[in-house]
Amino acid sequence: MSFKLDLIKDKIEFFEAPTVEELEKKVNEQIENNQALLLRLHSVSHQTAVVDGRMIYSAAVHFKTES
């Protein structure tokens, strides 16, 4: 029996929140969590949408290992 461990080299996560502040808090928490996996922030893409008269803020966050 043998174990083979692979490192996560690339990861994209999606977030949404009712306010920009909440969205920023979620993203910052995940940045800290992913540092334990040796992943660093590569890029952030964000959008705003109006759904049923409410603003929804979303972000796609790309993490990568340092090469």
PDB file of N, CA, C and O in Angstrom:
ATOM      1  N   MET A   1       0.844  -1.179   0.000  1.00  0.00           N
ATOM      2  CA  MET A   1       0.000   0.000   0.000  1.00  0.00           C
ATOM      3  C   MET A   1       0.891   1.245   0.000  1.00  0.00           C
ATOM      4  O   MET A   1       1.802   1.370   0.819  1.00  0.00           O
ATOM      5  N   SER A   2       0.619   2.142  -0.911  1.00  0.00           N
ATOM      6  CA  SER A   2       1.423   3.355  -0.970  1.00  0.00           C
ATOM      7  C   SER A   2       0.513   4.583  -1.047  1.00  0.00           C
ATOM      8  O   SER A   2      -0.590   4.538  -1.593  1.00  0.00           O
ATOM      9  N   PHE A   3       1.007   5.649  -0.495  1.00  0.00           N
ATOM     10  CA  PHE A   3       0.285   6.912  -0.520  1.00  0.00           C
ATOM     11  C   PHE A   3       0.980   7.864  -1.473  1.00  0.00           C
ATOM     12  O   PHE A   3       2.207   7.954  -1.504  1.00  0.00           O
ATOM     13  N   LYS A   4       0.188   8.561  -2.237  1.00  0.00           N
ATOM     14  CA  LYS A   4       0.737   9.585  -3.117  1.00  0.00           C
ATOM     15  C   LYS A   4      -0.006  10.882  -2.808  1.00  0.00           C
ATOM     16  O   LYS A   4      -1.222  10.969  -2.974  1.00  0.00           O
ATOM     17  N   LEU A   5       0.728  11.867  -2.366  1.00  0.00           N
ATOM     18  CA  LEU A   5       0.132  13.151  -2.035  1.00  0.00           C
ATOM     19  C   LEU A   5       0.441  14.156  -3.135  1.00  0.00           C
ATOM     20  O   LEU A   5       1.601  14.359  -3.494  1.00  0.00           O
ATOM     21  N   ASP A   6      -0.583  14.771  -3.657  1.00  0.00           N
ATOM     22  CA  ASP A   6      -0.419  15.813  -4.669  1.00  0.00           C
ATOM     23  C   ASP A   6      -0.770  17.158  -4.050  1.00  0.00           C
ATOM     24  O   ASP A   6      -1.741  17.278  -3.303  1.00  0.00           O
ATOM     25  N   LEU A   7       0.012  18.140  -4.364  1.00  0.00           N
ATOM     26  CA  LEU A   7      -0.278  19.493  -3.906  1.00  0.00           C
ATOM     27  C   LEU A   7      -1.306  20.146  -4.817  1.00  0.00           C
ATOM     28  O   LEU A   7      -1.320  19.921  -6.027  1.00  0.00           O
ATOM     29  N   ILE A   8      -2.154  20.948  -4.219  1.00  0.00           N
ATOM     30  CA  ILE A   8      -3.076  21.754  -5.015  1.00  0.00           C
ATOM     31  C   ILE A   8      -2.250  22.900  -5.584  1.00  0.00           C
ATOM     32  O   ILE A   8      -1.626  23.646  -4.830  1.00  0.00           O
ATOM     33  N   LYS A   9      -2.240  23.045  -6.899  1.00  0.00           N
ATOM     34  CA  LYS A   9      -1.424  24.080  -7.530  1.00  0.00           C
ATOM     35  C   LYS A   9      -2.247  25.264  -8.018  1.00  0.00           C
ATOM     36  O   LYS A   9      -1.723  26.361  -8.214  1.00  0.00           O
ATOM     37  N   ASP A  10      -3.531  25.030  -8.209  1.00  0.00           N
ATOM     38  CA  ASP A  10      -4.399  26.043  -8.808  1.00  0.00           C
ATOM     39  C   ASP A  10      -5.803  25.854  -8.251  1.00  0.00           C
ATOM     40  O   ASP A  10      -6.315  24.735  -8.227  1.00  0.00           O
ATOM     41  N   LYS A  11      -6.429  26.940  -7.802  1.00  0.00           N
ATOM     42  CA  LYS A  11      -7.751  26.831  -7.182  1.00  0.00           C
ATOM     43  C   LYS A  11      -8.536  28.114  -7.440  1.00  0.00           C
ATOM     44  O   LYS A  11      -8.008  29.214  -7.276  1.00  0.00           O
ATOM     45  N   ILE A  12      -9.792  27.971  -7.842  1.00  0.00           N
ATOM     46  CA  ILE A  12     -10.670  29.129  -8.044  1.00  0.00           C
ATOM     47  C   ILE A  12     -11.877  28.970  -7.132  1.00  0.00           C
ATOM     48  O   ILE A  12     -12.510  27.915  -7.102  1.00  0.00           O
ATOM     49  N   GLU A  13     -12.188  30.016  -6.396  1.00  0.00           N
ATOM     50  CA  GLU A  13     -13.329  29.999  -5.488  1.00  0.00           C
ATOM     51  C   GLU A  13     -14.251  31.169  -5.811  1.00  0.00           C
ATOM     52  O   GLU A  13     -13.806  32.214  -6.285  1.00  0.00           O
ATOM     53  N   PHE A  14     -15.546  30.976  -5.545  1.00  0.00           N
ATOM     54  CA  PHE A  14     -16.552  31.996  -5.832  1.00  0.00           C
ATOM     55  C   PHE A  14     -17.255  32.397  -4.544  1.00  0.00           C
ATOM     56  O   PHE A  14     -17.545  31.558  -3.690  1.00  0.00           O
ATOM     57  N   PHE A  15     -17.523  33.687  -4.418  1.00  0.00           N
ATOM     58  CA  PHE A  15     -18.161  34.231  -3.221  1.00  0.00           C
ATOM     59  C   PHE A  15     -19.270  35.193  -3.632  1.00  0.00           C
ATOM     60  O   PHE A  15     -19.212  35.810  -4.695  1.00  0.00           O
ATOM     61  N   GLU A  16     -20.284  35.310  -2.768  1.00  0.00           N
ATOM     62  CA  GLU A  16     -21.285  36.366  -2.960  1.00  0.00           C
ATOM     63  C   GLU A  16     -21.744  36.856  -1.595  1.00  0.00           C
ATOM     64  O   GLU A  16     -21.713  36.124  -0.606  1.00  0.00           O
ATOM     65  N   ALA A  17     -22.173  38.118  -1.569  1.00  0.00           N
ATOM     66  CA  ALA A  17     -22.590  38.738  -0.317  1.00  0.00           C
ATOM     67  C   ALA A  17     -23.501  39.922  -0.623  1.00  0.00           C
ATOM     68  O   ALA A  17     -23.473  40.464  -1.728  1.00  0.00           O
ATOM     69  N   PRO A  18     -24.311  40.323   0.361  1.00  0.00           N
ATOM     70  CA  PRO A  18     -25.212  41.460   0.153  1.00  0.00           C
ATOM     71  C   PRO A  18     -24.525  42.825   0.245  1.00  0.00           C
ATOM     72  O   PRO A  18     -25.083  43.831  -0.192  1.00  0.00           O
ATOM     73  N   THR A  19     -23.307  42.862   0.816  1.00  0.00           N
ATOM     74  CA  THR A  19     -22.569  44.130   0.900  1.00  0.00           C
ATOM     75  C   THR A  19     -21.114  43.910   0.471  1.00  0.00           C
ATOM     76  O   THR A  19     -20.595  42.796   0.534  1.00  0.00           O
ATOM     77  N   VAL A  20     -20.485  44.972   0.046  1.00  0.00           N
ATOM     78  CA  VAL A  20     -19.082  44.904  -0.348  1.00  0.00           C
ATOM     79  C   VAL A  20     -18.212  44.536   0.854  1.00  0.00           C
ATOM     80  O   VAL A  20     -17.249  43.783   0.716  1.00  0.00           O
ATOM     81  N   GLU A  21     -18.546  45.060   2.016  1.00  0.00           N
ATOM     82  CA  GLU A  21     -17.769  44.783   3.218  1.00  0.00           C
ATOM     83  C   GLU A  21     -17.796  43.299   3.573  1.00  0.00           C
ATOM     84  O   GLU A  21     -16.763  42.728   3.923  1.00  0.00           O
ATOM     85  N   GLU A  22     -18.970  42.670   3.484  1.00  0.00           N
ATOM     86  CA  GLU A  22     -19.083  41.241   3.765  1.00  0.00           C
ATOM     87  C   GLU A  22     -18.307  40.417   2.740  1.00  0.00           C
ATOM     88  O   GLU A  22     -17.647  39.438   3.088  1.00  0.00           O
ATOM     89  N   LEU A  23     -18.392  40.820   1.488  1.00  0.00           N
ATOM     90  CA  LEU A  23     -17.661  40.123   0.434  1.00  0.00           C
ATOM     91  C   LEU A  23     -16.157  40.200   0.691  1.00  0.00           C
ATOM     92  O   LEU A  23     -15.448  39.199   0.579  1.00  0.00           O
ATOM     93  N   GLU A  24     -15.685  41.376   1.029  1.00  0.00           N
ATOM     94  CA  GLU A  24     -14.264  41.561   1.319  1.00  0.00           C
ATOM     95  C   GLU A  24     -13.836  40.708   2.513  1.00  0.00           C
ATOM     96  O   GLU A  24     -12.752  40.123   2.503  1.00  0.00           O
ATOM     97  N   LYS A  25     -14.677  40.636   3.534  1.00  0.00           N
ATOM     98  CA  LYS A  25     -14.371  39.829   4.719  1.00  0.00           C
ATOM     99  C   LYS A  25     -14.261  38.345   4.349  1.00  0.00           C
ATOM    100  O   LYS A  25     -13.336  37.665   4.793  1.00  0.00           O
ATOM    101  N   LYS A  26     -15.197  37.843   3.542  1.00  0.00           N
ATOM    102  CA  LYS A  26     -15.168  36.436   3.117  1.00  0.00           C
ATOM    103  C   LYS A  26     -13.903  36.135   2.321  1.00  0.00           C
ATOM    104  O   LYS A  26     -13.252  35.113   2.540  1.00  0.00           O
ATOM    105  N   VAL A  27     -13.564  37.021   1.406  1.00  0.00           N
ATOM    106  CA  VAL A  27     -12.377  36.809   0.570  1.00  0.00           C
ATOM    107  C   VAL A  27     -11.115  36.836   1.431  1.00  0.00           C
ATOM    108  O   VAL A  27     -10.241  35.984   1.268  1.00  0.00           O
ATOM    109  N   ASN A  28     -11.010  37.794   2.335  1.00  0.00           N
ATOM    110  CA  ASN A  28      -9.826  37.897   3.193  1.00  0.00           C
ATOM    111  C   ASN A  28      -9.666  36.669   4.090  1.00  0.00           C
ATOM    112  O   ASN A  28      -8.548  36.202   4.308  1.00  0.00           O
ATOM    113  N   GLU A  29     -10.775  36.147   4.610  1.00  0.00           N
ATOM    114  CA  GLU A  29     -10.710  34.939   5.434  1.00  0.00           C
ATOM    115  C   GLU A  29     -10.193  33.760   4.620  1.00  0.00           C
ATOM    116  O   GLU A  29      -9.388  32.966   5.106  1.00  0.00           O
ATOM    117  N   GLN A  30     -10.661  33.650   3.378  1.00  0.00           N
ATOM    118  CA  GLN A  30     -10.234  32.528   2.553  1.00  0.00           C
ATOM    119  C   GLN A  30      -8.784  32.679   2.105  1.00  0.00           C
ATOM    120  O   GLN A  30      -8.090  31.679   1.921  1.00  0.00           O
ATOM    121  N   ILE A  31      -8.325  33.896   1.929  1.00  0.00           N
ATOM    122  CA  ILE A  31      -6.908  34.120   1.615  1.00  0.00           C
ATOM    123  C   ILE A  31      -6.051  33.565   2.743  1.00  0.00           C
ATOM    124  O   ILE A  31      -5.051  32.893   2.489  1.00  0.00           O
ATOM    125  N   GLU A  32      -6.431  33.840   3.981  1.00  0.00           N
ATOM    126  CA  GLU A  32      -5.686  33.327   5.132  1.00  0.00           C
ATOM    127  C   GLU A  32      -5.750  31.805   5.202  1.00  0.00           C
ATOM    128  O   GLU A  32      -4.740  31.158   5.479  1.00  0.00           O
ATOM    129  N   ASN A  33      -6.929  31.223   4.953  1.00  0.00           N
ATOM    130  CA  ASN A  33      -7.085  29.772   4.990  1.00  0.00           C
ATOM    131  C   ASN A  33      -6.217  29.101   3.924  1.00  0.00           C
ATOM    132  O   ASN A  33      -5.590  28.074   4.186  1.00  0.00           O
ATOM    133  N   ASN A  34      -6.183  29.673   2.737  1.00  0.00           N
ATOM    134  CA  ASN A  34      -5.430  29.068   1.643  1.00  0.00           C
ATOM    135  C   ASN A  34      -3.917  29.210   1.808  1.00  0.00           C
ATOM    136  O   ASN A  34      -3.153  28.463   1.196  1.00  0.00           O
ATOM    137  N   GLN A  35      -3.487  30.156   2.626  1.00  0.00           N
ATOM    138  CA  GLN A  35      -2.054  30.276   2.891  1.00  0.00           C
ATOM    139  C   GLN A  35      -1.536  29.023   3.595  1.00  0.00           C
ATOM    140  O   GLN A  35      -0.372  28.657   3.435  1.00  0.00           O
ATOM    141  N   ALA A  36      -2.396  28.364   4.375  1.00  0.00           N
ATOM    142  CA  ALA A  36      -2.010  27.116   5.030  1.00  0.00           C
ATOM    143  C   ALA A  36      -1.781  26.008   4.001  1.00  0.00           C
ATOM    144  O   ALA A  36      -1.036  25.063   4.261  1.00  0.00           O
ATOM    145  N   LEU A  37      -2.420  26.122   2.836  1.00  0.00           N
ATOM    146  CA  LEU A  37      -2.238  25.160   1.748  1.00  0.00           C
ATOM    147  C   LEU A  37      -1.131  25.597   0.785  1.00  0.00           C
ATOM    148  O   LEU A  37      -0.946  25.001  -0.276  1.00  0.00           O
ATOM    149  N   LEU A  38      -0.401  26.644   1.172  1.00  0.00           N
ATOM    150  CA  LEU A  38       0.677  27.220   0.363  1.00  0.00           C
ATOM    151  C   LEU A  38       0.161  27.831  -0.940  1.00  0.00           C
ATOM    152  O   LEU A  38       0.881  27.878  -1.938  1.00  0.00           O
ATOM    153  N   LEU A  39      -1.071  28.293  -0.926  1.00  0.00           N
ATOM    154  CA  LEU A  39      -1.652  28.967  -2.085  1.00  0.00           C
ATOM    155  C   LEU A  39      -1.634  30.467  -1.843  1.00  0.00           C
ATOM    156  O   LEU A  39      -1.919  30.935  -0.740  1.00  0.00           O
ATOM    157  N   ARG A  40      -1.300  31.203  -2.869  1.00  0.00           N
ATOM    158  CA  ARG A  40      -1.261  32.662  -2.782  1.00  0.00           C
ATOM    159  C   ARG A  40      -2.295  33.252  -3.738  1.00  0.00           C
ATOM    160  O   ARG A  40      -2.654  32.636  -4.741  1.00  0.00           O
ATOM    161  N   LEU A  41      -2.754  34.425  -3.419  1.00  0.00           N
ATOM    162  CA  LEU A  41      -3.725  35.122  -4.253  1.00  0.00           C
ATOM    163  C   LEU A  41      -3.096  35.443  -5.607  1.00  0.00           C
ATOM    164  O   LEU A  41      -2.010  36.019  -5.677  1.00  0.00           O
ATOM    165  N   HIS A  42      -3.787  35.066  -6.674  1.00  0.00           N
ATOM    166  CA  HIS A  42      -3.300  35.352  -8.025  1.00  0.00           C
ATOM    167  C   HIS A  42      -4.117  36.490  -8.646  1.00  0.00           C
ATOM    168  O   HIS A  42      -3.551  37.434  -9.196  1.00  0.00           O
ATOM    169  N   SER A  43      -5.454  36.397  -8.558  1.00  0.00           N
ATOM    170  CA  SER A  43      -6.284  37.459  -9.109  1.00  0.00           C
ATOM    171  C   SER A  43      -7.676  37.425  -8.491  1.00  0.00           C
ATOM    172  O   SER A  43      -8.117  36.408  -7.954  1.00  0.00           O
ATOM    173  N   VAL A  44      -8.355  38.565  -8.584  1.00  0.00           N
ATOM    174  CA  VAL A  44      -9.731  38.697  -8.103  1.00  0.00           C
ATOM    175  C   VAL A  44     -10.540  39.394  -9.182  1.00  0.00           C
ATOM    176  O   VAL A  44     -10.121  40.415  -9.728  1.00  0.00           O
ATOM    177  N   SER A  45     -11.696  38.836  -9.480  1.00  0.00           N
ATOM    178  CA  SER A  45     -12.623  39.450 -10.426  1.00  0.00           C
ATOM    179  C   SER A  45     -13.946  39.615  -9.693  1.00  0.00           C
ATOM    180  O   SER A  45     -14.434  38.669  -9.074  1.00  0.00           O
ATOM    181  N   HIS A  46     -14.528  40.798  -9.756  1.00  0.00           N
ATOM    182  CA  HIS A  46     -15.771  41.010  -9.001  1.00  0.00           C
ATOM    183  C   HIS A  46     -16.838  41.643  -9.875  1.00  0.00           C
ATOM    184  O   HIS A  46     -16.547  42.307 -10.869  1.00  0.00           O
ATOM    185  N   GLN A  47     -18.086  41.417  -9.475  1.00  0.00           N
ATOM    186  CA  GLN A  47     -19.236  41.950 -10.197  1.00  0.00           C
ATOM    187  C   GLN A  47     -20.306  42.378  -9.208  1.00  0.00           C
ATOM    188  O   GLN A  47     -20.325  41.962  -8.050  1.00  0.00           O
ATOM    189  N   THR A  48     -21.198  43.229  -9.711  1.00  0.00           N
ATOM    190  CA  THR A  48     -22.368  43.650  -8.956  1.00  0.00           C
ATOM    191  C   THR A  48     -23.588  43.388  -9.819  1.00  0.00           C
ATOM    192  O   THR A  48     -23.581  43.660 -11.020  1.00  0.00           O
ATOM    193  N   ALA A  49     -24.636  42.857  -9.201  1.00  0.00           N
ATOM    194  CA  ALA A  49     -25.877  42.588  -9.934  1.00  0.00           C
ATOM    195  C   ALA A  49     -27.060  43.022  -9.080  1.00  0.00           C
ATOM    196  O   ALA A  49     -26.980  43.066  -7.853  1.00  0.00           O
ATOM    197  N   VAL A  50     -28.147  43.337  -9.747  1.00  0.00           N
ATOM    198  CA  VAL A  50     -29.391  43.667  -9.053  1.00  0.00           C
ATOM    199  C   VAL A  50     -30.343  42.497  -9.254  1.00  0.00           C
ATOM    200  O   VAL A  50     -30.716  42.172 -10.381  1.00  0.00           O
ATOM    201  N   VAL A  51     -30.733  41.866  -8.143  1.00  0.00           N
ATOM    202  CA  VAL A  51     -31.641  40.728  -8.178  1.00  0.00           C
ATOM    203  C   VAL A  51     -32.830  41.052  -7.283  1.00  0.00           C
ATOM    204  O   VAL A  51     -32.668  41.278  -6.084  1.00  0.00           O
ATOM    205  N   ASP A  52     -34.017  41.075  -7.864  1.00  0.00           N
ATOM    206  CA  ASP A  52     -35.239  41.406  -7.118  1.00  0.00           C
ATOM    207  C   ASP A  52     -35.108  42.730  -6.366  1.00  0.00           C
ATOM    208  O   ASP A  52     -35.585  42.858  -5.238  1.00  0.00           O
ATOM    209  N   GLY A  53     -34.471  43.695  -6.983  1.00  0.00           N
ATOM    210  CA  GLY A  53     -34.328  45.015  -6.384  1.00  0.00           C
ATOM    211  C   GLY A  53     -33.223  45.118  -5.347  1.00  0.00           C
ATOM    212  O   GLY A  53     -33.053  46.174  -4.737  1.00  0.00           O
ATOM    213  N   ARG A  54     -32.475  44.059  -5.136  1.00  0.00           N
ATOM    214  CA  ARG A  54     -31.380  44.073  -4.159  1.00  0.00           C
ATOM    215  C   ARG A  54     -30.045  43.960  -4.883  1.00  0.00           C
ATOM    216  O   ARG A  54     -29.938  43.295  -5.913  1.00  0.00           O
ATOM    217  N   MET A  55     -29.037  44.613  -4.336  1.00  0.00           N
ATOM    218  CA  MET A  55     -27.684  44.523  -4.876  1.00  0.00           C
ATOM    219  C   MET A  55     -27.028  43.241  -4.355  1.00  0.00           C
ATOM    220  O   MET A  55     -27.086  42.947  -3.161  1.00  0.00           O
ATOM    221  N   ILE A  56     -26.415  42.497  -5.245  1.00  0.00           N
ATOM    222  CA  ILE A  56     -25.652  41.305  -4.881  1.00  0.00           C
ATOM    223  C   ILE A  56     -24.237  41.506  -5.407  1.00  0.00           C
ATOM    224  O   ILE A  56     -24.034  41.821  -6.580  1.00  0.00           O
ATOM    225  N   TYR A  57     -23.273  41.321  -4.533  1.00  0.00           N
ATOM    226  CA  TYR A  57     -21.867  41.466  -4.894  1.00  0.00           C
ATOM    227  C   TYR A  57     -21.250  40.073  -4.960  1.00  0.00           C
ATOM    228  O   TYR A  57     -21.462  39.254  -4.066  1.00  0.00           O
ATOM    229  N   SER A  58     -20.487  39.803  -6.020  1.00  0.00           N
ATOM    230  CA  SER A  58     -19.864  38.491  -6.168  1.00  0.00           C
ATOM    231  C   SER A  58     -18.410  38.660  -6.602  1.00  0.00           C
ATOM    232  O   SER A  58     -18.013  39.685  -7.155  1.00  0.00           O
ATOM    233  N   ALA A  59     -17.638  37.616  -6.328  1.00  0.00           N
ATOM    234  CA  ALA A  59     -16.228  37.641  -6.699  1.00  0.00           C
ATOM    235  C   ALA A  59     -15.763  36.236  -7.050  1.00  0.00           C
ATOM    236  O   ALA A  59     -16.180  35.251  -6.440  1.00  0.00           O
ATOM    237  N   ALA A  60     -14.894  36.170  -8.042  1.00  0.00           N
ATOM    238  CA  ALA A  60     -14.186  34.945  -8.378  1.00  0.00           C
ATOM    239  C   ALA A  60     -12.732  35.184  -7.988  1.00  0.00           C
ATOM    240  O   ALA A  60     -12.106  36.134  -8.458  1.00  0.00           O
ATOM    241  N   VAL A  61     -12.197  34.324  -7.132  1.00  0.00           N
ATOM    242  CA  VAL A  61     -10.861  34.515  -6.592  1.00  0.00           C
ATOM    243  C   VAL A  61      -9.991  33.340  -7.030  1.00  0.00           C
ATOM    244  O   VAL A  61     -10.330  32.180  -6.792  1.00  0.00           O
ATOM    245  N   HIS A  62      -8.862  33.653  -7.673  1.00  0.00           N
ATOM    246  CA  HIS A  62      -7.954  32.648  -8.216  1.00  0.00           C
ATOM    247  C   HIS A  62      -6.725  32.569  -7.312  1.00  0.00           C
ATOM    248  O   HIS A  62      -6.048  33.569  -7.074  1.00  0.00           O
ATOM    249  N   PHE A  63      -6.447  31.361  -6.811  1.00  0.00           N
ATOM    250  CA  PHE A  63      -5.272  31.106  -5.993  1.00  0.00           C
ATOM    251  C   PHE A  63      -4.319  30.201  -6.747  1.00  0.00           C
ATOM    252  O   PHE A  63      -4.744  29.313  -7.485  1.00  0.00           O
ATOM    253  N   LYS A  64      -3.007  30.432  -6.556  1.00  0.00           N
ATOM    254  CA  LYS A  64      -1.981  29.606  -7.200  1.00  0.00           C
ATOM    255  C   LYS A  64      -0.832  29.398  -6.218  1.00  0.00           C
ATOM    256  O   LYS A  64      -0.641  30.173  -5.281  1.00  0.00           O
ATOM    257  N   THR A  65      -0.078  28.335  -6.459  1.00  0.00           N
ATOM    258  CA  THR A  65       1.135  28.141  -5.668  1.00  0.00           C
ATOM    259  C   THR A  65       2.212  29.080  -6.193  1.00  0.00           C
ATOM    260  O   THR A  65       2.189  29.498  -7.350  1.00  0.00           O
ATOM    261  N   GLU A  66       3.151  29.399  -5.318  1.00  0.00           N
ATOM    262  CA  GLU A  66       4.278  30.220  -5.756  1.00  0.00           C
ATOM    263  C   GLU A  66       5.255  29.306  -6.483  1.00  0.00           C
ATOM    264  O   GLU A  66       5.604  28.234  -5.986  1.00  0.00           O
ATOM    265  N   SER A  67       5.687  29.729  -7.642  1.00  0.00           N
ATOM    266  CA  SER A  67       6.612  28.902  -8.425  1.00  0.00           C
ATOM    267  C   SER A  67       8.032  29.343  -8.251  1.00  0.00           C
ATOM    268  O   SER A  67       8.938  28.755  -8.841  1.00  0.00           O
TER     269      SER A  67
END
